[in-house]
Amino acid sequence: MEKNSGWTTGGLIGAGVAVGLIFLGCMFYTGVSQYLGQTRVVTVKGLAEREVPADQVIWPITFKETGDNLLTTHTKVEADSQKVVAFLKKSGLEDSEFSFGAPEIQDRNAEGMDMRGPRYTLTGSITVNSTKVDQVRRLMAAQKELIGEGVPVTTDKWNTVFLYTKLNTVKPAMVEEATKNAREVAQKFAADSGSHIGKIKSANQGQFSITDANQSTPYEKKVRVVTTVTYFLKD
C-alpha cells in the first residue's frame, strides 16, 4: 500500500510539472506571438506640394561704354549709372534696394588684342535687391525706356534670381499634410493585407525643396517635402 501511495504521489507531481510546462509553453507562445505582432511594420512616404509667389528678387543691370580715352569713357558710365538710378527711383524703389558695382575695365592694348575698335570697354553695374517683386518685374519689362535715353543697358534674365524666403510660415501645414498622406497610404496597404495600422514607430520629415514652378515663370515657386513614416501593424 505504501508503495502504491508513493507511486501515486510521484505521478501527481509529474503530472503537475507537465501541466506547468504546458502552461508556460502556452504563455511563451502567446508572448512571442504578441511581440512578433508588434514588430510587423510598414514604411510609407507622404508628399506635400504647394506653389507660392517669390517674395524677393535680385536683378543685376549692366551697361557698357567704349572709347579710346579712359577718363571720357568712365564719365559716360557714370552718366549711365545716374540715369538708371533715376529710372529705379521714379518707379518707387528706395536707395536701400539697389547697390553699385565697381566698374570693370577692359584694355585691348594691355591684353594684346586686335586694336581695331575702341581701346577701352568699361562695364558698370547696379544690382536691385528688393521684396517688391511685382514692381521690379514691371521695371524689367520697361527697361527699354533706358535704351531710349541712350543707356546701353543689358540684362540677362537667367542671372535674375527670384527667391522665396518665408518657408517657416508654410512648414507646419505642409508637414501635417505630408504625414496625413503617408497615413492614408499605410491604411491602404494595411487593408490590402488584412491588417490595421497602429502607432508610429518612427518618422522622418525629410528636406524641403524650393524650385521654379516652371522655366517660364521663375517668380512662381514650388515648395515640396516628402516625409517617411513607419507604422506598427496589427491584426
C-alpha positions in Angstrom: 0.0 0.0 0.0 2.8 2.4 0.8 4.5 1.6 -2.5 1.3 2.4 -4.4 0.9 5.6 -2.4 4.4 6.7 -3.3 3.8 6.0 -7.0 0.6 7.9 -6.9 2.3 10.9 -5.3 5.1 10.8 -7.8 2.7 10.5 -10.6 0.8 13.5 -9.4 3.9 15.5 -9.1 5.0 14.5 -12.6 1.6 15.4 -14.0 1.7 18.8 -12.2 5.1 19.5 -13.7 3.8 18.5 -17.2 0.8 20.8 -16.8 3.0 23.6 -15.6 5.4 23.2 -18.6 2.4 23.2 -21.0 1.1 26.3 -19.3 4.4 28.0 -19.5 4.8 27.0 -23.2 1.4 28.5 -24.0 2.3 31.7 -22.2 5.7 31.8 -24.1 3.9 31.2 -27.4 1.4 33.9 -26.7 4.1 36.3 -25.6 6.2 35.7 -28.7 3.1 36.0 -30.9 2.3 39.3 -29.4 5.9 40.5 -29.7 6.1 39.5 -33.3 2.8 41.1 -34.0 4.0 44.4 -32.6 7.2 44.3 -34.7 5.3 44.0 -38.0 5.7 47.3 -39.6 5.1 49.2 -42.8 7.2 52.2 -44.1 5.5 54.7 -46.3 6.2 58.1 -47.8 3.9 61.1 -47.9 4.2 64.1 -50.2 3.1 67.7 -49.9 3.5 70.4 -52.5 2.3 73.9 -53.0 3.0 76.8 -55.3 3.9 80.2 -53.8 4.9 83.5 -55.2 8.5 84.7 -54.8 8.9 87.3 -52.2 12.4 88.6 -53.1 14.2 89.4 -56.4 17.8 90.1 -57.2 18.1 91.8 -60.6 21.6 92.8 -62.0 21.6 95.7 -64.5 24.8 96.2 -66.6 25.7 98.9 -69.1 28.9 99.2 -71.3 30.6 102.1 -72.8 33.7 102.1 -75.1 36.3 104.7 -76.1 39.9 105.4 -76.6 40.1 107.8 -73.6 39.7 106.1 -70.2 38.5 109.2 -68.4 35.9 110.1 -71.0 34.7 106.6 -71.2 34.4 106.5 -67.4 32.4 109.7 -67.4 29.9 108.1 -69.8 29.5 105.1 -67.5 28.8 107.5 -64.6 26.2 109.3 -66.6 24.5 106.0 -67.5 24.6 105.0 -63.8 22.7 108.2 -62.8 20.1 107.6 -65.4 19.5 104.0 -64.2 19.2 105.3 -60.6 16.6 107.9 -61.7 14.7 105.2 -63.5 14.6 103.0 -60.4 13.6 105.8 -58.0 10.9 107.1 -60.4 9.3 103.7 -60.1 9.3 103.7 -56.3 12.4 101.9 -55.3 14.4 103.2 -52.4 18.2 103.7 -52.1 18.4 100.7 -49.9 17.0 98.4 -52.6 19.9 98.7 -55.0 23.7 98.8 -54.9 26.6 99.8 -57.2 29.3 97.5 -58.5 32.8 98.6 -59.3 33.3 99.4 -63.0 35.1 96.6 -64.9 37.8 97.9 -67.4 39.0 96.0 -70.4 42.1 97.5 -72.1 42.5 95.9 -75.5 46.1 97.3 -75.8 47.2 95.9 -72.4 45.7 92.5 -73.3 47.3 92.3 -76.7 44.0 92.2 -78.5 43.2 93.4 -82.0 43.3 97.2 -81.9 40.7 97.7 -84.5 38.0 99.4 -82.5 38.0 101.4 -79.2 40.8 100.7 -76.8 38.7 100.7 -73.6 35.5 98.9 -72.6 34.0 99.9 -69.3 31.1 97.9 -67.7 29.1 99.5 -65.0 26.5 97.6 -62.9 23.7 98.2 -60.5 22.1 95.4 -58.6 18.5 95.6 -57.4 17.7 93.5 -54.3 14.1 94.1 -53.3 11.0 92.4 -51.9 8.8 94.4 -54.3 8.7 91.5 -56.8 5.8 92.6 -58.9 7.2 96.2 -59.1 10.6 95.0 -60.2 9.1 92.7 -62.8 7.3 95.8 -64.3 10.7 97.6 -64.3 12.3 94.8 -66.1 9.7 95.0 -68.8 10.0 98.8 -69.1 13.8 99.0 -69.3 13.5 100.0 -73.0 13.0 103.4 -71.5 16.7 103.4 -70.6 17.7 102.4 -74.1 15.6 105.4 -75.3 17.7 107.6 -73.1 20.9 106.3 -74.6 21.8 103.9 -71.9 23.3 100.7 -73.5 21.7 98.6 -70.8 21.9 94.8 -70.9 20.2 92.3 -68.7 20.2 88.6 -68.7 17.0 87.1 -67.3 18.9 83.9 -66.4 21.0 86.0 -64.0 17.9 87.4 -62.3 17.1 85.5 -59.2 13.7 85.1 -57.6 13.6 83.8 -54.0 11.0 82.5 -51.6 12.1 83.3 -48.0 9.0 82.5 -45.9 9.4 78.7 -45.7 8.8 78.7 -42.0 5.3 80.0 -42.5 4.2 77.0 -44.6 6.3 74.3 -42.9 3.9 73.2 -40.2 0.9 72.8 -42.5 2.9 71.0 -45.2 4.4 68.6 -42.7 0.9 67.8 -41.4 -0.4 67.3 -45.0 2.5 65.0 -45.9 2.1 63.0 -42.7 -1.7 62.7 -43.4 -0.9 61.4 -46.9 1.6 58.9 -45.6 -1.1 57.6 -43.1 -3.6 57.2 -46.0 -1.0 55.1 -47.9 -0.3 53.0 -44.9 -4.0 52.4 -44.3 -4.5 51.3 -47.8 -1.5 48.9 -47.5 -2.8 47.5 -44.2 -6.3 47.0 -45.6 -5.0 45.1 -48.6 -3.0 42.8 -46.3 -5.9 42.3 -43.8 -4.2 44.3 -41.1 -4.7 47.6 -39.3 -2.1 50.3 -38.7 -1.0 51.0 -35.1 1.2 53.7 -33.6 4.0 55.4 -35.4 7.3 53.6 -34.9 9.5 56.3 -36.4 9.1 59.4 -38.7 11.5 61.4 -40.8 10.4 64.8 -42.0 12.8 64.9 -45.0 14.2 68.0 -46.6 12.2 70.9 -48.0 13.0 71.9 -51.6 12.1 75.1 -53.4 12.3 75.2 -57.2 10.8 77.2 -60.0 7.3 76.1 -60.8 8.4 76.1 -64.4 11.2 77.7 -66.6 9.0 80.4 -68.0 7.8 81.7 -64.6 10.7 81.7 -62.2 8.8 84.2 -59.9 6.4 81.3 -59.1 8.0 78.7 -56.8 7.1 75.1 -55.9 7.7 74.1 -52.3 7.9 70.3 -51.8 8.5 68.0 -48.8 8.5 64.2 -48.5 8.0 62.5 -45.1 8.9 58.9 -44.3 6.8 57.3 -41.6 7.0 53.7 -40.2 3.8 52.3 -38.6 3.3 49.2 -36.5 0.8 46.8 -38.0 -1.7 44.8 -36.0 -4.3 42.2 -36.8 
